[in-house]
Amino acid sequence: MWNETLAAMTRRYFLEASGYGLGMAALTSLMAREGRAAPPPAVNPLAPKPSHSSPRAKNCIMIFLEGAPSQLDLFDPKPKLNELHGQPLPESMTKNVRFAFIKKETAALYGSPRKFTQHGESGMQFSDLLPHLATCADDMLMIRSMHTDQFNHHPAQLSLLCGRSFFGLPTAGAWLNYGLGSECDDLPGYVVLSAGRGTSGGATLWQSGFLPSVYAGVLFRGQGDPVLNLANPPGISAGLQRAGLNALRTLNESRLDVVGDPEIASRIASYELGFRMQSAAPDLIDLSSETKATIDAYGLEREEAGDGAGSRGGGPGQFRQFSQNCLLARRLVERGVRFVQINHASWDHHSNLDRELAGNCQMADQPVAALIKDLKQRGLLDETLVIWASEFGRTPLGENRQGRGGVTGRDHHPYAFTVWMAGGGVRGGMTYGETDEIGWSIVDKPVHINDFHATMLHLFGLDHLRLTYRFQGLDARLTGVAGNVIPDWAA
C-alpha cells in the first residue's frame, strides 16, 4: 500500500491526493494571510491515512520494561520447578545453550517463592507481586509462549521493537505512524516517556530508521519543558518566530519541488509541529485538571518503600515518575497520539531478585492497572492497545557467578517468556500458549517476535505484507520475511 517513491512526496502527489480537501486548504491559506494560521506545508507526512482493513485499534501504549521481568515469578507458575529446586538439569538440555553469566557445570534449578492465585472469571493466574493487575485479568490476553532469537539485551530490544536485531531499522511505533499517520495536530504521533536509569538501547529504541525522520519517537521529559529547547528564547515573540518559520517553509518547499526528498517534507512538518507544541505540550503535563481520585488511582502521591524500586530500578523518585507517565499516556491517546512508549529500566535481576523485583512491581503494578481501568471507564480501551513487554525472559536456573554468595537471581532466557496485551480488540481473559513444567521451553502455540508484530499491525487494520517502504532497492517491512497473524487473539 505504501510503496512510496521519492516522487510520492512532491507537490504533484499532494494535489492529486487531496481532492475536495483543497477547499479547506484554501481557507487555511486565507486565514494565514490574516495572521490567524500558518499555511500548510506542501505535504504533511503525518496526515491520517486509511488502513488496509477495518481496524480494531486506533492507538497503542507500549509499556517496555527493559531488562526482562521474570515471567516465572509473575505470570507463569511452575510447581514442578519448586519441587526440583536445587537440582541440576541434564547436560543434554544445556549442552548447546548460550548463557550470559550462568556456569553450566554448577547450574541448578531455582524455584520461585511467589504465591500464584487465579483471578477474574477467566481464572488467569498472577503472582502475589501484582495484586492490582490481577483485577484486570478479564481484560487481558496473556501470551506465555513468546520467544526470540537474541539472548543479550540490546540485540533483543531491537528485535522486540524493530523486528530484527540490526541498527538503522524503524521501530513498531514509527511503522504505525508511517502506515496510519496521526490524528493529533499539535503533538507528535509517537511520544516516548521514560523512567528509571535509562534503557541500554537508548534512542535506537524509538528511531525512525530508514523511514523519514518525522515518524521517529519524540522523547518527553517529566518535568520542566516537556521537550528541550521548545520555548522561545527571551526577546523572540510569537510573531517574529512565525515570520521566520514562513521564510524557512518557503525555501524548503522550493527545494522539495526540485528534489522530492521526503526528509525535506519531514523538516517542514517538524518545524510547524514544534510551533504548535509550544502551547500543547505544557498543557499536556499540567495535571491540575485531573481529579484527586484519578491522581490517587495512579499512585502519584504514594510513599516509596525503602530506596524506591531498588537501585537497579532507578532509585528514589521512580514511583511518581512512572505513575505520571502512565497518566500522561492516557492524556496523550485522548489527544490522538498514535503510539506512546513508556520505558522503564531496569528489570535485569541477575541478583537480589526477590527484593528488587518486588520493588519494581510495587512501582508498576498500581499505575498500569489504573491505566487500563481509566481507559476502560472513559470508553478508550476498545480502541487503545496496551502492551506489557520486554526483550526476553529469565531462566528457571539460578545465577551462579563467582562472588555472588549464593543463588539470588536469574539469567537471560530467550526461549520462552511472557507478554500481555489489553484492549485494542484483543480477546480478554485468554491465556495463550504453554511452557513445559519447569518453564524452559514452549510446548504449545509458540509466538515469535515477528508473529507478534504481524498480529499487532493486523489489529490496526494493517497487512504486514503490504506495509512496506522501498529502501536500498527492497520493499522493507517490520516483519522482514517472516511473521504470521494469530487470529485467535482478536475478540
N, C-alpha and C positions, 0 to 999 in steps of 0.2 A: 504493500500500500504506500509506504513512504520511501520508495527507491528514488531519493532526490538526487538530482544532478546539480551542478553549480547554477545552471540556468533557472532552476526552480525557485531560486531566491531573488530573482530580478524583478524590476518594476512590472515587466510584461506579465509575469506569473501572478503578481498581486492583482493587476487589472482583470485578468481572466477569471481569477478565483473569487473575486469579491462580489460580483453580481449586484443584487439590489442593495447591498451594503454601501455602495458608493454614495447614496443619498445621505446616509448618516455621516460618512467621511466628509462630505461637502459641508454639512452643518458644523462638524467639529472644526473644519478649516475656517469657517466664518467666525466662530467663537474665538478662535486663536487670534484672528486679526483684531478682535476687540479686547484681547488680553485676558480672556477667561479660560483658555485651554491651550495646550500645545498641539500643533498639528501632528498627526500621527506619522511615524516613520514610513518609508516606502513599503515595508513588510514587517509584520510582528511575528517573530518566530514562536512566541508563546500563545498565539491566538488559539482558542479551543478548536479541536479537530474531531471529526467523527470517528467512532471506534469501528471495528470490523463487524461486530455483532452486538446484540443488546447487552450492556454491561450490568453487572450486579453491584460493583463497587465504583465510587467516584473519587475517593481519597484514600490515602494509606498512611498509617502511623506505624513505623517500624521501630521497635524497641530493641536496640542492638546492645547486648551485654558482652562486651569484649573480654576475652579470656576463657570463656566456656564454663557456665554453671554446671555443676554435677547433676546430671539427669537421674542418677541412681539415688540421690539424696533429696530430690524434689518431685519428680514426675513418674519414675519407672521403678516401683518397688520390687525387690528381689529377695524373698525369704530364703531361697536356697543359697544365695550369696552369703547371707548371715550365718547359715548353718556351716558353710565351708570356710568361714573366716579363719585366716592364718594358714590355710593350706596352699601349696604351690599348684600352678596349672601344669598340665602335661607339656613336655617340651614340644610336642607336635603342634600345639596351639600357638606357641610364641616363637618358634624357630625362625620364621621368615618375616616377623613383625618388627617394625621400627618403633622405638620409643624415643621420647625427648630426653628423659632422665632415668627411667627405671633400669635397674641392673637385673637382667633376666635370671642370672644364676641364683639370686636370693629373693626373687619376687614372690609375693604371697597375696592371696585374695584378701580384700578388705571390705567387710560388711558395713552396712550403714546403721548408725544409731537412731535414725529418724523413725518416727511413727507415721504410718500412712493410714488414711481413712477415706471412705467413699463419700461423695458429695453430690447433691442435686438428684433429680430424677434419673439422670444417666448413670449415677454411681461412679463417676470419674474419680480416680484416686489422686490425692495430693499429700505431700509431706506436711508435718506439723509446722514447718517453717513458713507456710503460705496460707494462713487461715483466711485472709481477705480474698485472695484469688480463688480459693476453693468455693466461695459463694457465687462465683461466676461460671461454675462448671457447665451449666446447660447452655451457655452462650459460646463455649469454646470448642474448637477442634484440636484435639491433642494428637500430634504426629510423633510416635515413638520410634519410627523406623527411618529416620534421616541418616544419610551417610555422605561422605565427601572424599575427595582424592588426596587431600592435603593434611599433614599432621603437625605442621608448625603454624604459628599464629597468623602472621601477615599473609602468607600464601592462601591459607584457609579463609581469612577475612575477605580477600579479593574474590575467592570463589563464591562465597556466600553473597556478596554484594554486586559482583560484576560477572558472575557466571563462570569465569576461568581465573587461574592464578597468574595473570600477566599484568604488567604495568600498562597504563595507557588505555584501559578499557572503560566504557561508561558504566556507571552503577545502575541498579534497577530503577532508582529514583529518576536518574537522568533519562533512561529509556521511556519511562511513563510520561515524563514531561514532553519528550520528543514526539511520542506517539499520540498523546491526547491534548497537549497544550495545557494551559492553566486557566481557571475561571476566576482568578484573582488579579485585578488590575494594578493594585498598589503594594503588593508583596511578592516576593519570588515564588515561583511554582514549586520550589524544592528548598526546604529550610532544614538546617541541622542544628540541634540543641545538644549540648554536651555537659556532662558532669563527671566527677571522678578525676583521676590523674591524667586522663588523655589516652586515646587509643594508640596502640603501637603502629597502626597503619596510617595515622594522620589523615591528611586531605585526600589521599588516594581512595579513601572510603566514601567520598561524596563527589568525586570528579566527574566531568563530562566525557573524558577520554577523547576519542576522535569525533564525537558529536560537537556541534557548535557550543561554545562555552556558555551561552545563555541557559543551557539545560543543566548546568552543574548546580550542586547544592550550595547554599549560602549559609555560612556559619553565623548564628546569632549568639550574642553574649547575654548572660543572665543578669547583668547589672550595668548601669551607665548606658551609653548609646548601644542599642542592640547590634549595630554594625559599626565598626571602626570608621572614622572619617566621614560619617553620614551627614553630620551637621555642617552648616556653612561656617567658615572661619569668620572672626569678628570683622565687621565692615562690609561684608558681602550680603546685599539684600536679595530677596527672592526675585525681584525684577531683573537685577543685574545677572543673577545666575541663569534666569530664563533666557535672557538675550544671548548669553554665551552658549547655552545649550542649543539654541536655534541656529547659531552660526556653525557650531560643530556638526549639527544634523545635516545642514545644507551641504557641507563639504563631504561628509560621509556618504550621503545619498548620491552625490555626483560620482564618487568613486565606485559605489555599489553598481551604478548603471554601467560603468565601464568594465569592471572585472567580475561582477557577480559572485563575489566571495561571501559565503554565509557568515563569516566572522564579522564582517562589516555590519550586517544586519543585527548580529548579536550585540555589537558595540552600541549601535543606535538604541536598541531596546534596553540595554543595561543603563545607559545614561538617563533615559526617560524614566525607567523604573526607580533608579536611585532618587530622582527628583520627587517622585510621588511617595516614596518610602519615608521621606523626611517627616511627614506627618503621620503616616500609617504605622510605622514601626514603633515609635514611642507610645502611641496609643495601645498597641498590642500588649506591651509589657506592663501597662498601667492596670493593676488588678483591683483598683478601688471600686469598680463596678460589680465585682464578684461578692456574693453574699458570704457571711461568716460561715454558714452551713457548708458552702462549697469549699472554702478555704480549709475548714476542719476536715471535710471528707478526704481531700487530697493530702492532708497532713503537713501543710506548710509550716505550722507553728508548733509541731510536736517536739518533744525533747529527744535529743540523741542520746543513745546509751553508750557510755564509755567514750571511745575515740571515734564515734560515728560508725561508719560501715567498716571499720578496721583500716589499718594502714594501707593495705592493698587496694581498698575501695576508694581512697582519696582523702580519708581523714575527716575531721570535723567540718560541718557545713554542707555535707553532701545530701543529708536528708532533705533540707529545704530546697536545695538546688534541683534535685531530681524530682521532687514533688512539684515545684514550679514548672519544670519542663513538661511534665505530664499535663498540667493545666494549660500551659501555653499551646501544647499540641492540639487540645480541643479548640482553643480560640483560633488557631491557625486554620484548621479544617472548616470551622464555621465561616471563615472569610474566603474560602475557596482554594486554599493552598492544596496542591495536588499530593505532595509527598512530604511528610515530616519524619525525620530520622532522629531518634533520641539515643544518643550514645552514652554508655557508662562503662568506665574501666576502674578496677579490673576484677574479674571473677576467676583468675588463674590460680587456683588453690592447690599448689603443689605441697603446701604445708599449712598448718593451722586451719584445716578445712572446717572443723566444727564451729569454731568461734567466728571466723571471717565469713563463711557462707551464711551463718545466722545473722551477722551484722548487715551483709548486703541484702538479704531477704527482708530484714526488718525495714530497711530503707526503701525497697522497691515494691513490696507486696501491697501495701495500703494504697499508694498513689496510682499504681497500674490498675488495681481493681476499681478504684474511684473513677478512673478514666473510662473504663468500659461501662460502668453504671451511668456516668454522666452523659456519655454519648447516647446511651440507650434511652434515658428519660427525655432527652432533647430530640429524639427521633432521628439521630445521626448515625446510629450504629449499623443500620441496614446498608448504608452506603459508604461506610468507613471501615476499611480492612485494618485491623490491629494485629500486628505480628510481634511475637516474642521470639528472638532468635539469637544464636551465637554461632561461632565458626565451626565448632565440633563439640564433642562431649568429653567425659572423663572415664578413666579406666576402672574396671572392677578390681584391679590390682592396686595395692598401696604403694606410695612413694618409698624408695629405699636407698636414697642417695647417702653417701658417706657424710657424717657430720650432722645428720638430721636428728639423731637421737630417738628413733622410733618412727613408726608409720603415722603420719599426720595429714596426708593429702593424697591426691590422685593425679596421674599423668594425663597427657593428651590422648584422646580416643576418637579417631575419625570414622570408625567402622559402624557405630550406632549411637545416635543421640536424639534428643527431643526438641521439637519446635512446636509452638502452638499459635493458632490464629483465632480471632473472634470477629464477628460482624462481616460486612462486605459480601454477604451472600454465601458464607460458608455454613456448613452443617454443624450447628451447635450440639454439644453433648456427645460428640463422637470421639472415640479413641481409635486411631488408625495405626495399623502396623504393630509388630510384636518383636521383641528381642528374646534371646534364649534365657535360660533360668538364672544365669549369672550376669546378664547384660553385656556379654562380649560381642555377639554378632546378631544380625537380623535373621529372623526365621519366617517372617510373613510380611508381605507388601513393602519391600524396600523402596525408598524415595531418595533419588539422587538430587543434588542441588539443582541440576538442570530441569528435572521434573517439577520441583518446587517453583522455579521461575516460570515455567510454561503454564502452570496452573494459576499462578498469581496473575499473569497477564490475561489469562482467559477470564478471570473474574472481572477484569476491567474491560472486557469485550475486545481484547486484542489477541490476534492469532500470532503466536511466537514465530511461526514460519514466515509470516508476511511482514512483521515489524522489522524492517531491515534498513541498513544505511550503507551506501556504496563507499567503501574505504579500501584504498590500495588495490582496486580492481575486483574486489569481492563484495558480495552483499552480506555484511556482517550483521549478527543478531545477538541478543542477550544470551540465548541458549546454545550458541555455537552450532555444532552439527548434531546436537543431542536434544533430549527433553521430550517428555510425553505429558499431556494433560491428564490429570487424575479426576475423572468425572464424579467419583464418589464424594469428593469434598464439597460439592455445591449443594446448597439446600434445595 
